[in-house]
Amino acid sequence: MQKRFNIKTVAPNALKAMVGLENYLSQCSLSKTNKELIKIRASQINGCAFCINIHTQDAIKNGETNQRIFLLTAWKEAGDIFTEEEKVVLAITEEITLIHKNALSDDTYAKALQFFNEAQIADIITTTITINLWNRIVLSTHLTIGQSLA
């Protein structure tokens, strides 16, 4: 894989804006568990090894189990390993990450309203959009595991 530029060097204001999103998300209403499930699942869909590596480690540090991480790609078939709330979060994540298919469906949005208020749904959407942006930066710049954005 050809080495490419470092976003921090070439576009520091873009990176600063991304860090601003991360600062917002660190204070938002979502649990750490839900945030990491979003970040891992979107990164799996996008094939971003760099982000999968970081966020599985973060999830484990926050108390996530190996079993749940291993089953994340098959969450729909994993029975009650994931809560109904988590399943809604994962459905939103997949629908937004795969936006070219249907975007966020009315059915999933209605299910989300059973567990979350509009501000929390906005935080789920923002978390999903942010990790998708990170995935695209990492994959487009060929950042590999062990490298740093800094």
N, C-alpha and C positions, 0 to 999 in steps of 0.2 A: 504494500500500500504506500503510495506516494505521500511524503510528509507535506503538510499544508500549514498555513498561517495560524498564529495564535490570535484568537478573537480579542483578547485583552490588549494586545499590542496594536492590532490593525483598527479595531473599532471599540475603543475603551468606553465610549458613551453608550454603545449598545449593551455592553456587558454591565455597565452601571445601571441601566434600566432593568435588566434581568435581575440583578441583585435587589433592586427595589421591589420587584414582584416577590422575590423570595422573602424579603423582610416583611412584606404584607402577610404572606402565607404563614410565616412563623408566629404571627399574632392572631390568625383567623380562628374561626369557631370550630374547625374540624379537629377531630382527635388525631394524634400522631399516627395511630393505627390506620385510620382511613386515608390520611395523606400518603403514607408509605405504600398502601395497597394501590392507590391511584398511580403513584410514580413507578412502581414495579410493573404493574399490568400494562400501562401505556408503553413503557420501555420494552417490554416483551413483544408487544405487537409491532413496534417500530424496529426491533432487532438491534437495540442500542446496548451492547455489552457493557460499555463504560457506566451507563446509568443504572443498569440492572445490578452491577457489582456494588456500586455505592449505596443504592437504596435497599438492597437485601441486607447489607451490613447494618445500615441505619435501623431497619426494621427489627433485626435481631437484638440490637442494643436497646431498643424500646420494648423488648419483651415478646416480639413475634416468634412463633414457633417455626421450625424447619418444615414440619408437615404442611402447614398452611402456605408457606412460600412455595414448596414443591407442587402443591395442588392448585396454585393460582391460575395457571394456564387452563385448567379444567374446572374452574369454580362453579360453572353451571351444573356439572355432574357430580360435584363433591358433597352432595347431601347437605347435612347441617354443619359442616366444617366452618362455613361462613354464615354469619347472621343475616337475617332478611335485610337489615339496614346496609350491611356491607355488600350484599348482592346488588342492591340498588346503586350504590356508589360504583361498583364495578361495571354495571350496565351503562351508567352514564359515561364512565371512562371509555369504554369500548365504543359507544356510539359517537362520542366526540372525536376520539382518536381516528375512527374510521368514518369520518364525516362525509366522505364521498358516497357512502352507501345510503344513509337516510337521515343523518344528523341526529339530534336528540329527539327521540320519538315522543309523541303525546302520551303514550302508555307509560313509558319510563318516567317521564316528568310527573305524571299523576301518581305513580308509585312513590316517587321521591317526596312528594308533598305529604305522604303518610308518615314520614320519618323526620323531615327537615322543613324549616321555614325557608322563605325565598332567599334570605341572606346566606343561609347555609348552602343552599343549592348554588348560589352565585360563587361561593367559596369552592365547592366541588368543581364547578366549571372552570374557575380560574386556576385551580391546582392542575387540572387536566391540561388546560391550554399551556400552562407554564412548562410542565414536563415535556409536552410535545415540542415546544420551542427548544428546550435544552437538547432533546434527542436530535432534532434537526441540525442544531449547531454542531454537536459532537460528531454526528455521522458525516456532515458536509465538510468538516475540517479534519477528518480522520484522527480524531483524538482517541487514544487507546488507553486501556486500563493501565494505571500507574502514572500516566501523564497528568498534568495539572492545567487548569484554565489560567492559573496565575502566571 
